[in-house]
Amino acid sequence: MKPLRDRIRNKKALCFIDLEGTQLSHEIIEIGAYRVTLKKDGSFSKVYPPFKRYVIPKHRIGSFVTKLTGITEKQIDREAISYRQMLNDFVKYLGRDFESTLFIAYGNQDGAMFTHSAENNLDASEEISRRISKNVFDFSAFLGAYLRSESNNIYSLEHACEHFNISFQGQAHDALADAKNLMLLYQKVDEQPELVAKEYKRTLTTAPQTPRPLRILLRKLKEKKTITEQDWDEAILESLK
């Protein structure tokens, strides 16, 4: 898909990430990631084994987050490492492509969570946290330009996968499962633009950001009606009444 390939131009690698964080301080408590190197044309060259860590926050997880993710304070005490150690491990995982990696997330919170964690862990590298934060690509916003619900909302990762006939793997809000499903969704969108076109056509007929005259004509086309220049003039006039 050309708009997607244009967005990742000059990148040597992608890293599909998902983070779970504390309820109030928004610190990272779990990270799941899949590193992918790219061919010159932007297609996948190699998918590396995944990366997953639990991270010790400075503040409490919060009951809402525990209910949503299943992550408890006891689990963090038993399995988690410091944010500093996680960051060091993550950079090693990304290897020599770290500086040319684009981080793909589903939503606009993941980049900010690196910043919040860095602010609460002054012994960790602020530079690395900031570099990651500034290089996060919100795939939900990109996809939302082409695919939206009937009420004009961006779909959740799980529902977006359903629309592209991807069997959701694992449990939602498990960081590693979400990272993998995001990678599968990205591949489907990139490799099958005809599926995106089908959803885009539907979205354009209902989205409020589509100018009303165009929505009127697109609905007629959807009903397999022939469109003339007079129809165009009438649609413009109708939109002004």
Secondary structure, DSSP 8 states (H G I E B T S, - for coil): -HHHHHHTTT-SEEEEEEEEE-TTT--EEEEEEEEEEE-TTSSEEEE---EEEEB--SS---HHHHHHH---HHHHHHH-B-HHHHHHHHHHHHGGGGGGEEEEESSSSHHHHHHHHHHH-TTS-HHHHHHHHHTEEEHHHHHHTT---TTS----HHHHHHHTT----S-TT-HHHHHHHHHHHHHHHHH-HHHHHHHHHHHHTT-TTS-HHHHHHHHHHHTT----HHHHHHHHHHHH-
